[in-house]
Amino acid sequence: MAKMRDIIEQKDRELRILHQVARYISSGLDLKELLGHIVEIAIDLTSADSCLIYIYEKAREELVLMASKNPHPEVLGKIKLKLGEGVTGWAAKEKKPVVISSKAYNDPRFKEFNQLPEDRFETFLSVPILSDEELIGVINLQDRDPRDYPEYKTELLFTIAKYLGTAVSNAFNSSEVKKKIEQIDILSKISSTIISNEYLNEILQLIVTMTAKLMKSKICSIMLLNEKKQELVIAATQSLSDDYRNKPNIKVGQSVSGKVVREKRPITVLNVTRDRDFMYPKIAEKEGIVSMIAVPMMIKDRAVGVINSYTDKEHDFTAGEIDILQAIANQAAAAIENTRLNEEVFKAKEELESRKVIDRAKGILMKDHGISEDEAYKMLQRKSMDIRKSMKELAEAVILAANMKNSR
């Protein structure tokens, strides 16, 4: 009778845990929060000393540490394993649980990470996270002392992993759909910009603004090639930093951008402050930029410039991100080809007219706000980028508003 009561209580607890898992999965939590709750449930189920969750990045064929019981903020997203590497990689590759009851660190499959204190724990339970037999990740449980995991707990954890696998797979698919829609929208806007009557500098400025939004860039810039001097010059950026905008020109073959133009291929850098090819690490540190992707702007087989995108923390750029930025770069190159032919005729006249309008608007702002000419110009510049209007259009709006005010 007592044994039957224990079995009933065990089944009741298992059911409550699965209901709890289902509730979290259906609650619309983001991936980080969901994984955090699954870690808590796994620990509650097994009383393990440690729980680590790895998520599989299919494009790179890597397992990436994404959640843990013991906070490891310095290594989350950075510790990575290939399929078959370590006990975790073996469980992922074979899609089978691994149970090691003692001295897990002596297992021939074991891989040590100096950053993880769990590497000296005795017990290791590794369960693959699957969705319709597709690998999503791995859950690892570890204990300081030797212990045996009852079969029913291993099976329940495997069931939880399958629930989680379906949820993560759905989240990835939803995220990918949203990303694709955003990419198509941005590319459509860039295409519209290219065939508009805007001048080249304004087109390029709009492209870097939209690209920065799409790529979630800290800084995005377009550098154009001066073929006579064989130098790359910053033609557009959404950065307001004078240090960045006034960087010296880069010779073809110099730094990362120059290398991209010479070799006519994309290059990614995990941390520019530590990369020997990157020429301005001090500026990078000051601006808070870390990872970089640079792609060539190609017209047929000729590189006419480069688009650079920087993040504010270390980021491994995916093949999809490289492809989308290359598509933008190619459109930007087309803009240069289409626009340069028509721009020279009208450029001098338009610049003169724009300068007059901007100077008049600066005067109004200086008077109304009691600011210097340089401050007035920067005010117009910031607002122009915020609302995605040319400085001339914005200056005309300032003048119109002043005229209406004076006519009252």
C-alpha positions in Angstrom: 0.0 0.0 0.0 2.8 2.4 0.9 4.6 1.5 -2.3 1.5 2.3 -4.3 1.1 5.6 -2.5 4.7 6.5 -3.4 4.1 5.7 -7.0 0.9 7.8 -7.1 2.7 10.7 -5.4 5.6 10.4 -7.9 3.3 10.4 -10.9 1.4 13.3 -9.4 4.6 15.3 -9.0 5.7 14.5 -12.6 2.3 15.7 -13.9 2.6 19.0 -11.9 6.1 19.5 -13.3 5.0 18.9 -16.9 2.0 21.3 -16.3 4.5 23.9 -15.0 6.7 23.4 -18.1 3.8 23.7 -20.4 2.6 26.9 -18.6 6.1 28.6 -19.1 6.3 27.5 -22.7 2.9 28.9 -23.6 3.4 32.2 -21.6 5.2 34.0 -24.4 8.5 34.4 -22.5 11.6 35.3 -24.4 14.2 32.6 -24.8 16.5 33.8 -22.0 13.6 33.8 -19.4 12.2 30.5 -20.6 15.6 28.8 -20.3 16.0 30.3 -16.8 12.7 28.7 -15.7 13.6 25.3 -17.2 16.9 25.4 -15.3 14.9 26.0 -12.1 12.6 23.1 -12.9 15.4 20.7 -13.7 17.1 21.5 -10.4 13.9 21.1 -8.5 13.3 17.8 -10.2 16.7 16.3 -9.6 18.3 18.4 -6.7 21.4 18.6 -8.8 24.2 21.0 -7.9 24.4 22.5 -11.4 22.3 22.8 -14.5 23.7 24.1 -17.9 21.7 24.5 -21.1 23.3 24.7 -24.5 21.5 25.8 -27.6 22.5 24.5 -31.0 23.4 27.0 -33.7 22.8 25.1 -36.9 24.5 27.6 -39.2 27.8 27.2 -37.3 27.2 23.6 -36.2 28.0 24.7 -32.6 26.5 24.2 -29.1 26.5 27.5 -27.2 26.1 27.8 -23.5 23.0 30.0 -23.0 21.7 29.3 -19.4 23.0 28.0 -16.0 22.0 27.6 -12.4 25.1 29.2 -11.1 25.5 32.6 -12.8 28.3 32.6 -15.4 27.6 36.0 -17.1 31.2 36.1 -18.3 30.9 32.8 -20.3 27.2 32.7 -21.4 27.2 32.9 -25.1 30.9 32.3 -25.3 31.5 28.7 -24.4 30.9 26.7 -27.5 31.2 23.0 -28.5 31.2 21.3 -31.9 29.0 18.2 -32.4 30.7 15.2 -30.8 33.0 17.4 -28.7 32.9 16.5 -25.0 30.1 14.6 -23.3 27.7 17.4 -24.2 28.7 17.2 -27.9 28.4 13.4 -27.9 24.9 13.5 -26.4 23.9 16.1 -29.1 25.4 14.2 -32.0 24.0 10.8 -30.9 20.7 12.4 -29.7 20.9 10.1 -26.6 21.1 10.8 -22.9 24.5 10.2 -21.1 24.6 9.3 -17.4 27.9 9.2 -15.6 27.5 8.4 -11.9 31.0 9.3 -10.7 34.4 10.8 -11.9 32.8 12.3 -15.0 36.1 14.2 -15.6 37.8 10.8 -16.3 35.4 9.9 -19.1 37.3 9.9 -22.4 34.7 12.1 -24.0 35.0 14.8 -21.3 36.2 18.3 -22.3 37.4 20.7 -19.6 36.6 24.4 -19.5 38.8 26.3 -17.0 36.0 28.9 -16.6 33.5 26.4 -15.2 33.9 25.1 -11.7 31.5 22.3 -12.6 34.3 20.6 -14.5 35.4 19.0 -11.2 32.0 17.7 -10.3 31.6 13.9 -10.0 28.3 13.2 -11.7 27.2 14.2 -15.2 23.8 13.8 -16.8 23.4 15.1 -20.3 20.1 15.1 -22.1 19.6 16.2 -25.8 16.9 18.8 -26.5 15.0 17.7 -29.6 12.1 18.8 -31.8 10.8 16.1 -34.1 14.2 14.5 -33.9 15.9 17.8 -34.9 18.7 18.8 -32.5 17.9 22.0 -30.6 20.3 21.8 -27.7 21.4 19.9 -24.6 20.6 20.1 -20.8 23.4 19.1 -18.5 23.0 18.3 -14.8 26.1 17.9 -12.6 26.7 17.0 -8.9 29.7 17.5 -6.7 29.4 14.0 -5.2 28.7 10.6 -6.9 25.1 9.6 -7.3 22.7 7.5 -9.3 19.8 9.1 -11.2 16.6 7.0 -11.1 15.5 6.1 -14.6 12.2 7.8 -14.2 13.9 11.1 -13.5 16.1 10.7 -16.6 13.0 9.9 -18.7 11.1 12.9 -17.2 14.0 15.2 -18.0 14.0 13.8 -21.5 10.3 14.6 -21.8 10.9 18.2 -20.5 13.7 18.5 -23.1 11.3 17.6 -25.9 8.7 20.1 -24.7 11.5 22.7 -24.6 12.8 21.7 -28.0 9.4 22.4 -29.6 9.1 25.7 -27.9 12.6 26.9 -28.8 12.1 25.7 -32.4 8.9 27.6 -32.7 10.6 30.7 -31.2 13.4 30.5 -33.7 11.0 30.1 -36.6 8.9 33.0 -35.4 12.0 35.1 -34.9 13.4 34.2 -38.4 10.1 35.1 -40.0 10.0 38.5 -38.3 13.7 39.1 -39.2 13.0 38.2 -42.9 10.0 40.6 -43.0 12.1 43.4 -41.5 15.0 42.7 -43.9 12.6 42.7 -46.9 11.1 46.0 -45.7 14.5 47.6 -45.2 15.8 46.4 -48.6 12.6 47.7 -50.2 13.1 51.1 -48.6 16.7 51.2 -49.8 15.6 50.3 -53.3 13.1 53.1 -53.2 15.8 55.5 -52.0 18.2 54.5 -54.8 15.7 55.3 -57.6 14.6 58.5 -55.9 15.8 62.0 -56.9 18.0 62.4 -53.8 21.7 63.1 -54.2 24.4 60.6 -53.5 25.4 61.8 -50.0 21.8 61.8 -48.9 21.2 58.3 -50.3 24.2 56.9 -48.6 23.2 58.6 -45.3 19.8 57.0 -45.5 21.3 53.7 -46.3 23.6 53.7 -43.2 20.7 54.8 -41.0 18.5 52.0 -42.1 21.3 49.5 -42.1 22.2 50.4 -38.5 18.6 49.7 -37.5 18.5 46.4 -39.4 21.9 45.1 -38.1 21.4 46.6 -34.6 24.7 48.4 -35.1 26.4 50.7 -32.6 28.1 52.4 -35.6 27.5 51.8 -39.3 29.5 53.6 -42.0 30.1 53.6 -45.8 33.6 54.3 -47.0 34.1 55.1 -50.7 37.2 54.5 -52.7 39.2 57.4 -54.1 40.7 55.5 -57.0 43.3 58.2 -57.7 44.7 58.1 -54.2 43.7 54.5 -53.5 42.2 55.5 -50.2 38.9 54.8 -48.5 37.1 57.9 -47.2 34.1 58.0 -44.8 31.2 59.1 -47.0 28.3 58.4 -44.6 27.7 57.3 -41.0 25.0 57.6 -38.4 27.7 58.2 -35.7 27.8 61.7 -34.3 31.3 61.2 -32.9 33.8 63.6 -34.3 36.6 61.2 -33.4 35.0 58.5 -35.6 34.0 60.9 -38.4 37.4 62.5 -38.6 39.4 59.2 -38.7 42.3 59.4 -41.2 41.6 57.9 -44.6 42.6 54.2 -45.1 44.8 53.0 -47.9 43.6 50.0 -49.9 45.1 46.9 -48.1 45.3 48.8 -44.8 43.2 47.9 -41.7 40.2 45.7 -42.1 38.3 47.9 -44.5 41.2 48.3 -46.8 41.8 44.6 -46.8 38.1 44.0 -47.7 38.4 46.3 -50.8 41.7 44.7 -51.9 40.4 41.1 -51.5 36.8 41.9 -52.5 35.3 39.7 -49.8 33.5 40.2 -46.5 35.6 40.1 -43.3 34.3 39.7 -39.7 36.3 40.6 -36.5 35.2 39.4 -33.1 37.0 42.2 -31.2 38.6 45.1 -33.1 40.4 46.3 -30.0 42.5 43.1 -30.0 42.8 42.6 -33.8 46.2 43.3 -35.2 44.8 44.4 -38.6 42.5 47.0 -37.2 44.2 50.4 -37.2 42.3 52.4 -34.7 41.8 50.3 -31.5 41.9 53.4 -29.2 39.0 55.0 -31.2 37.2 51.7 -30.9 37.6 51.6 -27.1 36.5 55.2 -26.8 33.4 54.7 -29.0 32.5 51.4 -27.3 32.6 49.3 -30.4 33.7 45.7 -30.3 32.8 43.3 -33.2 32.9 44.3 -36.8 31.7 43.1 -40.2 32.9 44.8 -43.4 31.6 43.9 -46.9 32.8 45.3 -50.2 30.5 47.4 -52.4 30.9 45.8 -55.8 30.1 47.1 -59.3 30.6 44.1 -61.5 34.1 43.0 -60.5 35.2 46.3 -59.2 35.1 47.4 -55.5 34.0 51.0 -55.1 33.8 51.0 -51.3 32.9 49.2 -48.2 30.1 49.1 -45.6 31.2 48.6 -42.0 28.9 47.6 -39.2 30.0 47.5 -35.5 28.4 46.1 -32.4 28.8 47.3 -28.8 29.6 43.7 -27.6 31.2 40.6 -29.0 29.1 39.1 -31.7 29.7 36.2 -34.1 28.1 37.3 -37.4 26.0 34.6 -39.0 26.1 33.7 -42.7 22.6 35.2 -43.0 23.8 38.5 -41.5 26.8 38.6 -43.9 24.5 37.9 -46.9 22.0 40.6 -46.0 24.7 43.2 -45.5 26.3 42.2 -48.8 22.9 42.7 -50.5 22.7 46.2 -49.0 26.3 46.9 -50.1 25.5 45.9 -53.7 22.5 48.2 -53.7 24.6 51.0 -52.3 27.1 50.4 -55.1 24.3 50.5 -57.6 23.2 53.8 -56.1 26.7 55.2 -56.7 26.8 54.0 -60.3 23.3 55.5 -61.0 23.7 58.7 -59.2 27.2 59.8 -60.0 26.4 60.2 -63.7 23.7 62.8 -63.0 25.0 64.4 -59.9 27.9 66.4 -61.1 25.8 68.7 -63.3 23.6 69.9 -60.5 25.9 69.5 -57.5 27.4 72.9 -57.4 24.1 74.8 -57.8 22.3 72.5 -55.3 25.0 72.8 -52.7 25.0 76.6 -52.9 21.2 76.7 -52.6 21.3 74.2 -49.7 24.0 76.1 -47.9 22.0 79.3 -48.1 18.9 77.7 -46.7 20.9 75.9 -43.9 22.8 79.1 -43.0 19.5 80.9 -42.7 18.0 78.2 -40.5 21.1 78.1 -38.4 20.7 81.9 -37.8 17.1 81.4 -36.6 18.1 78.6 -34.3 21.0 80.6 -32.9 18.7 83.5 -32.2 15.9 81.4 -30.7 18.0 79.1 -28.6 21.0 81.4 -27.8 23.4 78.8 -29.2 26.6 78.9 -31.3 26.7 78.3 -35.1 28.3 74.9 -34.6 25.6 73.9 -32.0 22.9 75.0 -34.4 24.4 73.0 -37.2 24.6 69.9 -35.0 21.0 70.4 -33.9 19.9 70.4 -37.5 22.1 67.4 -38.3 20.7 65.3 -35.4 17.1 66.1 -36.2 17.7 65.4 -39.9 19.0 61.8 -39.1 16.2 61.2 -36.5 13.4 62.0 -39.0 15.2 60.8 -42.1 14.8 64.1 -43.9 17.6 66.1 -45.7 19.1 69.0 -43.9 17.8 71.3 -46.6 14.3 70.0 -46.1 14.6 70.5 -42.3 16.1 73.9 -42.7 13.2 74.9 -45.0 10.8 73.7 -42.3 12.6 75.8 -39.6 12.4 78.9 -41.9 8.7 78.3 -42.6 7.9 77.9 -38.9 9.8 81.2 -38.1 7.9 83.0 -40.9 4.6 81.8 -39.6 5.5 82.9 -36.1 6.5 86.4 -37.2 3.4 86.8 -39.3 1.1 86.5 -36.2 
